[in-house]
Amino acid sequence: MLQVLLDQMIDNDVAKALRQRHIDVLRTCDIGLNRANDAEVLNKAKEEKRVLITLDEHFGDWAILPLDKLSDSQGECFFLPSGSC
């Protein structure tokens, strides 16, 4: 089953629509991460093997949150830049 973590700016209607399609959805605001920094949010997604969906075009500023520090043999991190879809 697909597991998703929605960042704080994703509307609850999106969560509802995904759940109707039997997708396991967590919202950062529902699990106490609505004020968390990018690293905390990304680590939660990685820890639970969830796809992270965010509208934050500056999420994970790589000067502060370098990608090579987040990947390990347990999983991979993939990012689709804002506006690429």
ABEGO torsion letter per residue (X at the ends): XBBBBBBAABBAAAAAAAAAAGBBBBBAAAAGAAABBAAAAAAAAAAAGBBBBBABAABGBAAABBAAAABBAABBBBBBBBGAX
